[in-house]
Amino acid sequence: MLAHKTLPGTTISVSPICLGAGNLGSSIPQADAFALLDLFVEQGGNFLDTAHVYANWMPDLPRSISEKTLGAWMQARKNREQIVIGTKGAHPDLATMHIARVTPEAITQDLHESLQHLQTDYIDLYWLHRDDPTQPVAAILTTLETHRQAGKVRAYGCSNWSTARMEEAWRYAAAQQIQGFVANQPMWSLAHPNPAAFGMPGLAAMDGAMLDFHRHSGWAVIPYTAQARGVFTKLATVGEAGLKPGERKAYQNATNLQRFAHAQELATQHGVTITQVVLSYLLSQPVPTIPVVGCRTPEQLAATLQAATVHLTQEELTYLL
């Protein structure tokens, strides 16, 4: 069973691995999605990640089908109080990605719609899916704090914000004595991303400056692309030639070939899979880190959750890089 931990600055207790729900209800039909969610809970999982915009890129499906699938599942299982829901709003409309929507009005609209989709009165961790540097952090945080004090969210975080903007938000929250952001959701994995990994505008990846910020702020990191699209597992099973074109564009480089070789060595030493080493790289970080994983089958999910039992030393973390 997965041992839970408390998100810093909150009373929210979460499993060490977060299940990404982006494909639930879309490429993973509802019955299969329910089975995955049931297995996750049976193994001790309780932390789910979704977004208002998932999977609006599939025009033949109802909008926000991921949130709606989670809402239907929680209603069917009557387990809302046992589940920690993280959902994201303020994403640009997919048809006009160049137009930011990080305004008090857009945040409030998306939050209220997400509450309806999820069939709940509150969201445990509400994320801003993108940033708009032209918007002052004061207006953004004031809006989020108002919703928190009204009981609509328990805590809030940011995704794809720059380190400078997070610093600004952190200092503003401290000056105003409000909760402020408690977590950040960046792109982060063992794999070093090529520029092509940033396939959509406005994405932000972990780097040294951002990691230093987490060390002094205490914010949790809840990274997406935690498994780097399974690139290291595919290198182990089908080799570079077996990578899909998008995977090669995003992650094929000399750095990752070296990291793959080192990950293979550690997997052999620990008697675990390379996927478990890749996730343990995040789970073993000196800052609170809860990776978001995407699994399509019960077998994948069960194997992935075993990564929570693997701990890497600081020396091993350094060796992987």
C-alpha positions in Angstrom: 0.0 0.0 0.0 1.2 3.5 -0.8 2.2 5.6 2.2 0.7 9.0 2.1 2.4 12.4 2.8 1.1 15.8 3.6 1.5 18.6 1.0 3.7 21.3 2.6 1.6 24.3 3.8 -1.6 22.3 3.8 -3.5 19.6 5.6 -3.9 17.6 2.4 -2.6 14.1 2.6 -1.7 12.5 -0.8 -0.3 9.3 -2.2 3.4 9.6 -3.3 2.4 9.1 -6.9 -0.4 11.0 -8.7 -2.5 9.4 -11.4 -2.9 11.5 -14.5 -6.5 11.4 -15.8 -5.9 13.2 -19.1 -7.0 10.2 -21.2 -9.8 8.9 -19.0 -13.1 9.0 -20.7 -11.5 9.7 -24.1 -8.9 7.3 -25.5 -9.5 5.2 -22.4 -13.3 4.4 -22.3 -15.2 5.0 -19.2 -15.5 1.4 -18.1 -11.7 0.9 -18.4 -11.1 4.3 -16.7 -13.2 3.2 -13.8 -11.2 0.0 -13.5 -7.9 1.9 -13.5 -9.2 4.3 -10.8 -10.5 1.4 -8.7 -7.1 -0.3 -8.8 -5.3 2.9 -8.0 -7.4 3.3 -4.8 -7.0 -0.4 -3.9 -3.2 0.1 -4.0 -3.4 3.2 -1.7 -3.6 5.9 -4.3 -5.8 8.9 -3.7 -4.3 11.8 -5.7 -5.7 12.4 -9.2 -4.7 15.0 -11.8 -7.0 16.4 -14.4 -7.8 19.7 -16.2 -10.7 21.8 -17.5 -9.2 21.4 -21.0 -8.7 17.6 -21.0 -9.6 16.2 -23.7 -11.0 19.1 -25.6 -8.7 18.4 -28.5 -11.1 15.5 -29.4 -14.0 17.4 -31.0 -16.4 14.5 -31.1 -16.4 14.1 -27.3 -18.1 16.2 -24.7 -15.9 19.1 -23.4 -13.9 18.5 -20.3 -14.6 14.7 -20.6 -11.7 13.9 -18.2 -13.2 15.9 -15.3 -16.7 14.5 -16.1 -15.4 11.0 -16.0 -13.8 11.5 -12.6 -17.0 13.1 -11.4 -19.1 10.2 -12.6 -16.7 7.7 -10.9 -16.7 9.5 -7.6 -20.5 9.6 -7.7 -20.7 5.9 -8.5 -18.2 4.9 -5.8 -19.4 7.5 -3.2 -15.8 8.2 -2.3 -15.3 12.0 -2.8 -14.0 12.5 0.8 -11.3 9.9 0.2 -10.0 11.3 -3.0 -7.7 14.3 -3.6 -8.6 16.1 -6.8 -6.2 18.4 -8.6 -7.6 20.2 -11.6 -6.3 23.0 -13.7 -8.0 26.0 -15.3 -7.2 29.3 -17.1 -5.8 27.5 -20.1 -6.1 29.3 -23.5 -8.9 28.1 -25.8 -7.3 25.5 -28.0 -8.5 27.3 -31.1 -6.7 30.6 -30.0 -3.7 29.4 -28.1 -2.1 32.9 -28.5 -4.8 34.5 -26.3 -4.1 34.1 -22.6 -6.9 33.5 -20.2 -5.2 34.1 -16.8 -7.6 36.7 -15.5 -9.8 36.8 -12.4 -12.9 36.3 -14.7 -11.5 33.3 -16.6 -10.1 31.7 -13.4 -13.5 32.0 -11.7 -15.4 30.8 -14.8 -13.2 27.7 -15.2 -13.3 26.9 -11.5 -17.1 27.0 -11.3 -17.4 24.8 -14.5 -14.8 22.3 -13.1 -16.9 22.0 -9.9 -19.9 21.1 -12.0 -18.0 18.6 -14.1 -16.5 16.9 -11.1 -19.9 16.9 -9.3 -18.3 18.3 -6.1 -18.5 21.4 -3.9 -14.7 21.8 -3.6 -11.5 21.1 -5.3 -8.5 20.0 -3.2 -5.7 21.5 -5.3 -6.6 24.0 -8.0 -3.9 24.8 -10.5 -3.5 27.6 -13.0 -2.6 25.7 -16.2 -0.7 28.6 -17.7 0.7 32.0 -16.9 0.2 35.5 -18.4 3.1 37.7 -17.2 1.1 40.8 -18.2 -1.3 40.0 -15.3 -0.2 41.2 -11.9 0.3 38.4 -9.3 -1.8 40.4 -6.8 -5.0 40.1 -8.8 -4.4 36.4 -9.5 -3.6 35.4 -6.0 -6.4 37.6 -4.6 -8.9 35.8 -6.8 -7.6 32.3 -5.8 -7.5 33.2 -2.1 -11.1 34.5 -2.2 -12.2 31.1 -3.6 -10.1 29.3 -1.0 -11.7 31.2 1.8 -15.1 30.5 0.3 -14.3 26.8 0.6 -14.3 26.2 -3.2 -10.7 25.1 -3.1 -8.5 23.8 -0.3 -5.2 25.0 -1.8 -3.9 26.3 -5.1 -0.8 26.0 -7.3 0.7 27.0 -10.6 1.8 25.1 -13.7 4.2 26.4 -16.4 5.2 29.5 -14.5 8.7 30.9 -14.7 10.9 30.9 -11.6 10.8 34.7 -11.5 7.0 34.8 -11.5 6.9 32.1 -8.8 9.3 34.1 -6.7 7.1 37.2 -7.1 4.0 35.3 -6.1 5.7 33.7 -3.1 6.9 37.1 -1.8 3.5 38.6 -2.4 1.7 35.9 -0.4 4.1 36.2 2.4 3.7 40.0 2.5 -0.1 39.7 2.5 -0.1 36.8 4.9 -2.2 34.6 2.7 -1.7 30.9 1.8 -0.5 31.6 -1.8 0.7 28.8 -4.1 1.7 25.6 -2.3 2.9 23.7 -5.3 4.3 23.9 -8.9 3.6 21.6 -11.8 6.4 21.8 -14.4 7.7 19.5 -17.1 10.3 17.3 -15.3 11.7 13.8 -15.7 15.0 12.1 -15.8 15.1 12.8 -19.6 16.6 16.0 -20.8 14.1 17.6 -23.2 14.9 18.9 -26.6 13.3 22.2 -27.6 10.7 20.1 -29.5 9.5 18.7 -26.2 7.8 22.0 -25.7 5.1 21.3 -28.3 2.7 23.9 -27.1 3.4 27.5 -26.2 3.8 28.5 -22.5 5.3 25.3 -21.1 8.0 25.5 -18.5 10.5 22.8 -17.5 12.5 22.3 -14.3 16.0 23.7 -14.2 18.6 24.6 -11.6 17.1 27.9 -10.7 13.6 26.5 -10.3 14.9 23.6 -8.1 16.7 26.2 -6.0 13.5 28.1 -5.6 11.7 24.9 -4.4 14.5 24.4 -1.8 14.0 27.8 -0.2 10.2 28.1 -0.7 9.2 24.7 0.5 6.7 24.3 -2.3 6.0 20.8 -3.5 6.8 19.8 -7.1 4.1 17.7 -8.9 5.7 17.2 -12.3 4.0 16.2 -15.6 5.8 14.1 -18.2 7.4 12.3 -15.3 8.0 9.2 -17.4 9.1 11.2 -20.5 6.6 9.4 -22.6 8.2 6.1 -21.6 11.3 6.9 -23.7 13.7 5.0 -21.4 11.5 1.9 -21.3 11.3 2.0 -25.1 15.0 2.4 -25.4 15.4 -0.7 -23.3 12.8 -2.8 -25.3 12.9 -1.6 -28.9 15.9 0.7 -29.1 16.2 4.2 -30.7 14.8 2.9 -34.0 11.6 2.0 -32.2 10.9 5.5 -30.9 8.0 7.4 -32.5 8.9 10.6 -34.5 7.5 12.8 -31.7 9.5 11.0 -29.1 12.7 11.3 -31.1 12.2 15.0 -31.6 11.5 15.6 -27.9 14.0 13.3 -26.2 16.6 11.8 -28.6 20.0 13.2 -27.7 23.4 12.2 -26.4 22.5 13.2 -22.8 19.6 10.9 -22.6 21.5 8.0 -24.1 24.0 8.4 -21.2 21.2 8.7 -18.7 19.6 5.6 -20.1 22.8 3.6 -19.7 23.1 4.8 -16.1 19.5 4.0 -15.3 19.9 0.5 -16.7 22.8 0.0 -14.3 20.8 1.1 -11.3 17.8 -0.9 -12.3 20.0 -4.0 -12.4 21.6 -3.2 -9.0 18.2 -2.6 -7.3 16.4 -5.4 -9.1 13.7 -3.2 -10.5 12.5 -2.0 -13.9 13.9 1.0 -15.7 10.5 2.7 -15.3 10.8 2.4 -11.6 14.3 4.0 -11.6 13.0 6.8 -13.8 10.2 7.6 -11.3 12.4 7.0 -8.3 14.7 9.8 -9.7 11.8 12.2 -8.9 10.6 10.4 -5.7 14.0 10.6 -4.2 14.6 14.3 -4.7 15.5 16.5 -1.7 12.4 18.6 -2.3 8.8 17.2 -1.9 8.1 15.7 -5.3 5.0 13.8 -6.4 5.2 12.6 -10.0 2.1 12.5 -12.2 2.0 9.2 -14.1 -0.1 8.2 -17.1 -1.0 4.5 -17.3 -3.3 2.9 -19.8 -3.7 -0.7 -18.4 -4.0 -2.2 -14.9 -0.6 -4.0 -15.5 1.1 -0.7 -16.3 -0.4 1.0 -13.2 0.5 -1.8 -10.8 4.1 -1.9 -12.1 4.4 1.9 -12.0 3.2 2.1 -8.4 6.0 -0.1 -7.3 8.4 2.8 -7.9 7.3 4.1 -4.5 9.3 1.3 -2.9 12.6 2.3 -4.6 14.8 4.9 -3.0 17.9 6.3 -4.6 20.7 7.9 -2.7 22.1 11.4 -3.5 25.1 9.7 -5.1 22.8 7.7 -7.3 20.8 10.7 -8.3 24.0 12.5 -9.3 25.2 9.4 -11.2 22.0 9.3 -13.3 22.7 12.8 -14.6 
